[in-house]
Amino acid sequence: AAVLAAARQRAEAARDHEQPSHDDPNPLAREALRKAKNSLKAGRFEDARRHLLTALAAGEGNARGLLDQVRDEAANAVLAARKERAKTLRNEGRAFLRRGKRDRAKARFLDALALNPQDSEARQGLISSLGEAPRAVGGTEDANARRRGASLEAGQRHAERARELYVAERDYEQAIDAYFQSLHHYGRADALDPAMPTAGKGTRDLLIEFCSILRKEGEASFAALLLRFYGLNPSQDLRLEPPEDDYLVVEESSGLQIRRAFGGPVRFLPSHRFDALRTWVKKRGKRFQVQIHVKTKIGTERPPRLYAESITIRVEDRQAKTLSAPVKAAFVGGPYQRVVRVDSRGRVVLAWDQSQRLSPAPYAQKLILAAKNQILAKEKAK
């Protein structure tokens, strides 16, 4: 999991809260771009990324496409390293097998398959390590079934935690790590079934769920790489919608247009302004879901600036199968520029309530009160 996670090469967010408003790169930007190209040619992806971030922050538009290239090449390099590590483990397993140390051989083959589910030689080695092993009490098959069950249980546990982190706690970075951990355990479970030629159904379903999140967060190319690595087709096996919160959802209504305006990945950090409302809704069961939509205006500057315009709230009643009329809170007295930062995967937009000069409390309170009144009215009508 740590090897796969390294493919994403997370860099620290840039400290610049203000976006540059000019097109022409300054000498610093040109020099940073030159250094980035040299680093990229030499395969020093972290150095290239650092120089590109400098160039991009200084207004060098050409850095954006190179940043995508660096990210993809870094991901490919780490996936290649993952396969190479699997090959090393497979060879160690063969060596143990020749010396009659079948338990240690099996452990190596399992680790190799967890890293690279498509390694047919490691799978054949695992079959060999199991085929002639002396049968323990309950039989080798029973022991393998117990180990496989334990791996599946661990994978399911990490998957549940990943969903909780992404949906309820809205901690994207920690959720991604938990998904990688889950995939690792599912991979071990698949490897313990020698009859399984590729990733099992549980692994595939989790991978598709994981990749749907990556795609929503602006990392479609990395999602496609992962799908291909596990033997799946990105054009067929990518579910459109990731898991969502049963109680409260905050959506960026202008998200697609913002990504198009910047011409690359853009992620939106969550607001915790409505956490107390979510807790209140959750205590009432799964009948209601509050839906909050954030509207942002895209400026004409280059690169464009973003301005928070309004938030709108609606309440879905699952029992009555109805969706309430929207209640809108338009921000007055603006413009309120949203803070945009740059990291190795693209731009990061801070939550709407961190917009410059905006006092978010009155607007949030208006919508919280509206949502509670709608829910209480529906409960009373029942």
VMD Tcl script that draws the C-alpha trace (Angstrom):
set ca {
  {0.00 0.00 0.00}
  {2.84 2.38 0.81}
  {4.39 1.75 -2.62}
  {1.15 2.50 -4.44}
  {0.54 5.54 -2.29}
  {3.93 6.88 -3.29}
  {2.73 7.01 -6.90}
  {0.62 9.96 -6.05}
  {3.73 11.87 -4.82}
  {1.92 14.27 -2.55}
  {3.70 17.60 -2.33}
  {3.09 20.32 0.25}
  {0.50 22.90 -0.75}
  {1.95 26.16 -1.99}
  {1.79 28.99 0.52}
  {0.47 31.59 -1.94}
  {-3.10 32.55 -1.07}
  {-3.35 35.01 -3.96}
  {-3.27 33.85 -7.56}
  {-1.05 35.68 -10.03}
  {-2.92 37.91 -12.42}
  {-0.47 38.13 -15.30}
  {0.17 35.99 -18.36}
  {3.84 36.57 -19.11}
  {6.24 34.49 -17.04}
  {8.97 36.39 -15.27}
  {12.63 35.30 -15.39}
  {12.13 33.22 -12.25}
  {9.30 31.32 -13.94}
  {11.35 30.70 -17.09}
  {14.32 29.46 -15.08}
  {12.08 27.19 -12.99}
  {10.52 25.78 -16.17}
  {13.97 25.09 -17.65}
  {15.08 23.27 -14.50}
  {11.83 21.29 -14.46}
  {12.35 20.06 -18.03}
  {15.92 18.98 -17.24}
  {14.77 17.15 -14.10}
  {12.00 15.43 -16.04}
  {14.45 14.21 -18.69}
  {16.65 12.80 -15.91}
  {13.72 11.05 -14.24}
  {13.94 13.20 -11.09}
  {10.20 13.60 -10.75}
  {10.16 15.23 -7.31}
  {12.63 17.91 -8.43}
  {10.64 18.46 -11.64}
  {7.43 18.82 -9.64}
  {8.98 21.35 -7.28}
  {10.29 23.52 -10.13}
  {6.97 23.33 -11.99}
  {5.06 24.48 -8.93}
  {7.37 27.47 -8.73}
  {6.82 28.26 -12.41}
  {3.06 27.80 -12.17}
  {2.78 30.06 -9.13}
  {4.72 32.72 -11.06}
  {2.24 32.61 -13.95}
  {3.93 30.21 -16.41}
  {0.93 28.55 -18.08}
  {3.04 25.95 -19.90}
  {3.90 24.39 -16.55}
  {0.37 23.00 -16.21}
  {0.70 20.40 -18.99}
  {4.15 19.38 -17.80}
  {2.80 18.93 -14.29}
  {0.29 16.39 -15.64}
  {3.12 14.62 -17.48}
  {5.26 14.48 -14.35}
  {2.40 13.06 -12.32}
  {1.65 10.33 -14.89}
  {5.29 9.38 -15.39}
  {5.87 9.26 -11.64}
  {2.84 7.00 -11.22}
  {4.04 4.72 -14.02}
  {7.51 4.58 -12.48}
  {6.19 3.56 -9.08}
  {3.85 0.94 -10.56}
  {6.84 -0.42 -12.46}
  {8.79 -0.51 -9.20}
  {5.88 -2.37 -7.62}
  {6.09 -5.02 -10.34}
  {9.85 -5.23 -9.90}
  {9.46 -5.72 -6.16}
  {6.90 -8.45 -6.83}
  {9.39 -10.14 -9.15}
  {12.06 -10.06 -6.42}
  {9.64 -11.61 -3.92}
  {8.65 -14.24 -6.46}
  {12.30 -15.21 -6.99}
  {12.85 -15.41 -3.24}
  {9.80 -17.67 -3.03}
  {11.26 -19.97 -5.68}
  {14.53 -20.12 -3.75}
  {12.74 -21.11 -0.55}
  {10.71 -23.66 -2.50}
  {13.87 -25.32 -3.86}
  {15.19 -25.60 -0.29}
  {11.96 -27.20 0.90}
  {10.87 -24.23 3.02}
  {7.32 -24.14 1.77}
  {5.81 -21.88 4.42}
  {8.37 -19.17 3.75}
  {7.97 -19.66 0.00}
  {4.21 -19.29 0.30}
  {4.62 -16.06 2.27}
  {6.82 -14.60 -0.48}
  {4.42 -15.62 -3.24}
  {1.50 -14.11 -1.32}
  {3.34 -10.82 -0.91}
  {4.27 -10.81 -4.60}
  {0.65 -11.33 -5.64}
  {-0.56 -8.63 -3.27}
  {1.79 -6.23 -5.07}
  {1.03 -7.48 -8.57}
  {-2.19 -9.51 -8.95}
  {-1.34 -10.21 -12.62}
  {1.91 -12.11 -11.82}
  {0.98 -15.55 -13.15}
  {4.40 -17.00 -12.25}
  {3.96 -16.00 -8.62}
  {0.51 -17.59 -8.63}
  {1.94 -20.79 -10.07}
  {4.65 -20.70 -7.41}
  {1.97 -20.34 -4.74}
  {0.16 -23.39 -6.14}
  {3.45 -25.35 -6.00}
  {4.08 -24.27 -2.41}
  {0.65 -25.55 -1.41}
  {0.44 -28.69 -3.53}
  {2.86 -30.98 -1.73}
  {2.87 -29.42 1.71}
  {2.10 -31.83 4.59}
  {-1.50 -31.48 5.72}
  {-1.95 -29.97 9.15}
  {-4.85 -30.68 11.46}
  {-7.94 -29.66 9.57}
  {-6.02 -29.79 6.28}
  {-4.08 -27.23 4.26}
  {-7.22 -26.09 2.48}
  {-8.89 -25.30 5.80}
  {-5.82 -23.34 6.94}
  {-5.80 -21.37 3.70}
  {-9.50 -20.69 4.02}
  {-8.93 -19.29 7.50}
  {-6.09 -17.07 6.29}
  {-8.15 -15.91 3.34}
  {-11.05 -15.12 5.62}
  {-8.78 -13.11 7.90}
  {-7.43 -11.13 4.92}
  {-10.93 -10.45 3.62}
  {-12.03 -9.31 7.05}
  {-9.05 -6.94 7.28}
  {-9.77 -5.64 3.78}
  {-13.42 -5.00 4.63}
  {-12.45 -3.26 7.85}
  {-10.07 -0.89 6.07}
  {-12.66 -0.30 3.31}
  {-15.30 0.70 5.86}
  {-12.84 3.05 7.49}
  {-11.93 4.52 4.09}
  {-15.60 5.27 3.36}
  {-16.07 6.78 6.79}
  {-13.04 9.02 6.28}
  {-14.14 10.15 2.83}
  {-17.88 10.47 3.37}
  {-18.38 11.43 7.01}
  {-15.07 12.93 8.12}
  {-14.22 14.29 4.65}
  {-10.54 13.57 5.09}
  {-9.52 12.79 1.51}
  {-5.84 12.10 2.14}
  {-6.43 9.63 4.99}
  {-9.24 7.98 3.04}
  {-6.90 7.31 0.12}
  {-4.37 5.64 2.45}
  {-7.14 3.45 3.93}
  {-8.27 2.40 0.44}
  {-4.70 1.35 -0.39}
  {-4.52 -0.70 2.82}
  {-7.81 -2.37 1.96}
  {-6.64 -3.23 -1.56}
  {-3.50 -4.80 -0.09}
  {-5.51 -7.13 2.16}
  {-7.95 -8.01 -0.62}
  {-4.95 -8.80 -2.82}
  {-3.62 -11.25 -0.22}
  {-7.05 -12.87 0.00}
  {-7.14 -13.32 -3.78}
  {-3.64 -14.78 -3.74}
  {-4.75 -17.43 -1.25}
  {-7.18 -18.76 -3.84}
  {-4.94 -20.41 -6.48}
  {-7.91 -20.99 -8.77}
  {-8.45 -17.25 -9.11}
  {-6.59 -15.98 -12.22}
  {-7.20 -12.28 -11.61}
  {-8.45 -9.93 -8.95}
  {-11.54 -11.26 -7.20}
  {-14.97 -9.62 -7.20}
  {-14.40 -7.93 -3.83}
  {-11.13 -6.46 -5.06}
  {-12.67 -5.27 -8.33}
  {-15.66 -3.67 -6.61}
  {-13.44 -1.87 -4.10}
  {-11.06 -0.75 -6.84}
  {-13.90 0.69 -8.93}
  {-15.25 2.50 -5.88}
  {-11.78 3.85 -5.08}
  {-11.18 4.97 -8.64}
  {-14.57 6.71 -8.81}
  {-13.39 8.84 -5.88}
  {-10.06 9.55 -7.55}
  {-11.90 10.61 -10.69}
  {-14.25 12.91 -8.79}
  {-11.27 14.50 -7.05}
  {-9.62 15.31 -10.38}
  {-7.23 12.32 -10.58}
  {-8.77 10.51 -13.56}
  {-5.41 9.60 -15.12}
  {-4.21 7.95 -11.91}
  {-7.53 6.09 -11.61}
  {-7.07 4.75 -15.15}
  {-3.53 3.60 -14.31}
  {-4.76 1.67 -11.28}
  {-7.56 0.01 -13.22}
  {-5.19 -1.12 -15.95}
  {-2.71 -2.34 -13.33}
  {-5.38 -4.65 -11.92}
  {-6.38 -5.87 -15.37}
  {-9.55 -3.78 -15.74}
  {-10.67 -1.55 -18.60}
  {-10.87 2.15 -17.60}
  {-13.44 2.87 -20.31}
  {-15.81 0.17 -19.02}
  {-15.08 -0.40 -15.35}
  {-15.22 3.08 -13.83}
  {-18.41 3.77 -11.90}
  {-19.54 7.35 -12.30}
  {-20.55 8.15 -8.71}
  {-18.45 7.59 -5.57}
  {-20.07 6.81 -2.21}
  {-21.82 9.71 -0.54}
  {-22.92 10.68 2.94}
  {-26.37 9.43 3.96}
  {-27.07 12.55 6.00}
  {-25.42 15.63 4.49}
  {-23.78 16.29 1.12}
  {-21.92 19.44 0.09}
  {-21.47 19.80 -3.68}
  {-19.53 22.35 -5.70}
  {-22.08 23.27 -8.36}
  {-19.44 24.95 -10.52}
  {-16.81 22.23 -10.10}
  {-16.78 21.02 -13.70}
  {-16.59 24.55 -15.12}
  {-13.78 25.42 -12.70}
  {-11.72 22.40 -13.80}
  {-12.24 23.36 -17.43}
  {-11.24 26.95 -16.72}
  {-7.98 25.85 -15.16}
  {-7.41 23.12 -17.73}
  {-6.42 20.50 -15.17}
  {-7.18 18.77 -11.88}
  {-8.87 20.86 -9.20}
  {-9.81 19.58 -5.75}
  {-12.14 21.27 -3.29}
  {-11.41 21.12 0.42}
  {-14.47 20.47 2.60}
  {-16.14 22.92 4.92}
  {-16.92 21.82 8.47}
  {-19.47 24.59 8.89}
  {-22.36 22.10 8.80}
  {-20.89 19.27 10.90}
  {-23.29 19.95 13.79}
  {-26.24 19.88 11.38}
  {-25.09 16.53 10.04}
  {-24.96 15.12 13.57}
  {-28.48 16.44 14.22}
  {-29.82 14.84 11.03}
  {-28.06 11.52 11.73}
  {-29.74 11.22 15.13}
  {-33.10 11.20 13.35}
  {-32.31 8.10 11.32}
  {-31.85 7.73 7.57}
  {-35.08 9.36 6.46}
  {-33.56 12.74 5.59}
  {-30.53 13.90 3.63}
  {-29.51 17.56 3.53}
  {-28.00 18.68 0.22}
  {-25.91 21.85 0.09}
  {-24.73 23.38 -3.18}
  {-21.96 25.96 -3.37}
  {-22.00 28.31 -6.38}
  {-18.79 29.98 -7.52}
  {-18.23 32.61 -10.19}
  {-15.21 32.18 -12.46}
  {-13.37 35.43 -13.16}
  {-11.89 36.52 -16.48}
  {-8.34 36.84 -15.13}
  {-5.56 34.55 -16.32}
  {-5.25 32.30 -14.48}
  {-8.87 32.78 -13.45}
  {-9.85 33.85 -9.97}
  {-12.80 32.30 -8.18}
  {-15.47 34.22 -6.30}
  {-17.92 32.63 -3.85}
  {-21.48 33.67 -4.82}
  {-24.02 31.67 -2.81}
  {-24.97 28.49 -0.98}
  {-28.27 26.68 -1.45}
  {-29.86 24.00 0.70}
  {-32.46 21.32 -0.04}
  {-33.80 18.44 2.04}
  {-34.54 15.01 0.58}
  {-37.23 12.98 2.35}
  {-36.52 9.37 1.45}
  {-39.69 8.13 3.09}
  {-41.97 10.47 1.15}
  {-39.66 10.40 -1.88}
  {-39.66 14.19 -2.13}
  {-37.08 16.95 -2.46}
  {-37.82 20.31 -0.85}
  {-37.74 23.64 -2.62}
  {-34.27 25.23 -2.47}
  {-33.44 27.85 0.13}
  {-30.70 30.18 -1.14}
  {-28.28 32.39 0.75}
  {-26.61 34.80 -1.68}
  {-23.43 36.47 -0.45}
  {-23.87 40.24 -0.43}
  {-21.21 42.93 -0.42}
  {-18.62 40.94 -2.36}
  {-16.65 40.01 -4.32}
  {-15.36 37.25 -2.04}
  {-12.35 35.61 -3.64}
  {-11.87 31.93 -2.87}
  {-8.38 30.86 -1.87}
  {-6.63 28.66 -4.44}
  {-3.37 26.83 -3.85}
  {-1.26 24.59 -6.05}
  {0.20 21.18 -5.29}
  {1.65 18.33 -7.36}
  {-1.76 17.02 -8.43}
  {-3.18 20.36 -9.50}
  {-5.02 23.18 -7.79}
  {-6.70 23.01 -4.40}
  {-9.64 25.30 -3.66}
  {-10.20 26.00 0.00}
  {-13.72 25.69 1.42}
  {-16.27 28.39 0.62}
  {-16.29 29.65 4.22}
  {-12.60 30.50 3.93}
  {-13.18 32.98 1.11}
  {-11.42 36.28 1.60}
  {-13.41 38.93 3.50}
  {-16.50 36.71 3.75}
  {-18.27 36.38 7.12}
  {-19.81 32.92 6.66}
  {-21.64 32.45 9.98}
  {-24.90 34.33 9.16}
  {-25.31 32.54 5.83}
  {-24.63 29.11 7.32}
  {-26.99 29.78 10.19}
  {-29.78 30.76 7.79}
  {-29.50 27.46 5.94}
  {-29.13 25.36 9.08}
  {-32.32 26.87 10.48}
  {-34.15 26.33 7.18}
  {-33.10 22.66 7.04}
  {-34.13 21.98 10.62}
  {-37.50 23.69 10.16}
  {-38.23 21.65 7.04}
  {-37.33 18.38 8.74}
  {-39.30 19.16 11.90}
  {-42.33 20.14 9.81}
  {-42.23 16.86 7.91}
  {-41.90 14.87 11.11}
  {-44.83 16.73 12.64}
  {-46.97 16.14 9.54}
  {-46.36 12.43 9.86}
}
mol new
graphics top color blue
foreach p $ca { graphics top sphere $p radius 0.5 }
foreach p [lrange $ca 0 end-1] q [lrange $ca 1 end] { graphics top cylinder $p $q radius 0.2 }
display resetview
